[in-house]
Amino acid sequence: MRVADRVSPPPILTALLAQLVAQLVTPAITSAGDDPALLLQGALAALLGLALRLPWWWLPVNLLFPLLAVHTLSLGLPPWLFLIAFGLLLLFNWNSARERVPLYLSNRDTWEGINRLLPERETLRFIDLGSGLGGTLFYLAQRHPQHHFCGIESSPLPFAISWLRCRLRGLDNVELHLGNFWREGLGEYDVVYAFLSPIPMQQLHDKCRDEMGRGGLLISNSFTVPQNPPDESITLNDVRQTTLHYWHFGTARRRGVPTRRSHAGA
Ligand SMILES: C[S@@+](CC[C@H](N)C(=O)[O-])C[C@H]1O[C@@H](n2cnc3c(N)ncnc32)[C@H](O)[C@@H]1O
């Protein structure tokens, strides 16, 4: 079972539930519709959110949400502005609510760090799971024209931007796909790179262990797997002191796991 399926419901739905309950309960405490009443409603939602085990940073979000929502609506902004803002957020963060992996980008020092970790082989197949705007792939692809680089991204807008950037750079050793990497077989890749969140890491580790061929390498930016500590970790000298964790897999390839090549042929 996928981790994302086990983590239910997503925090945003829990927060919504807390807000709905607070909105129902508040009129029983006060009939006023002023700012203190809205703050009381927010405080109830925030406490409920904590009781429902939302991370601490939801507390200020839940606390201020009713107050800010009412005041924003009172500005009389045209409704299409909200629709556009919502649409952009959705296109940039297609499945963040479910997967709990937002878009943030690896920096240049990290690209260089990954470059140093690449095994010395004549040809390599490298995949970036959740490739964002494609920066990591483009950096490596320019330096290693003999290797093949693949990116898979589920959010339409980052995918479209990366696709355009790739065309503009004329990189023919980069392949980009819009899709969900959990449906991607990893058997044909030598190196898997992931910059995700703590949530999917155990499952990702297990997927790589089960599917990658002999000598497969998983590199994770920042996030490790408590039950399966990395073979090694290096900390880079960048502003955020990025740590790259990596695991080598020595098992033979498993049969029957679909790969992108087999998808294409299907
Ligand atoms: C933290 S960003 C990393 C972007 C890029 N790899 C980098 O290092 O610059 C994570 C990306 O993974 C994408 N993502 C999350 N879950 C995914 C999934 N199941 N399939 C494909 N992409 C996913 C998100 O949309 C987001 O763009």
The ligand as an ORCA input file, in Angstrom:
! r2SCAN-3c Opt
* xyz 0 1
  C      10.738     19.393     -4.011
  S      10.286     19.396     -5.688
  C      11.820     18.908     -6.450
  C      11.970     19.407     -7.875
  C      13.249     18.929     -8.568
  N      13.422     17.503     -8.456
  C      14.443     19.617     -7.996
  O      15.162     18.956     -7.245
  O      14.668     20.786     -8.286
  C       9.291     17.927     -5.736
  C       8.476     17.778     -6.993
  O       7.932     16.457     -6.997
  C       6.658     16.512     -7.616
  N       5.946     15.295     -7.218
  C       5.474     14.981     -5.985
  N       4.895     13.778     -5.987
  C       5.004     13.305     -7.271
  C       4.592     12.106     -7.909
  N       3.989     11.125     -7.237
  N       4.871     11.947     -9.226
  C       5.503     12.928     -9.913
  N       5.908     14.089     -9.363
  C       5.672     14.278     -8.051
  C       6.066     17.807     -7.101
  O       5.044     18.276     -7.961
  C       7.304     18.729     -7.108
  O       7.409     19.421     -8.325
*
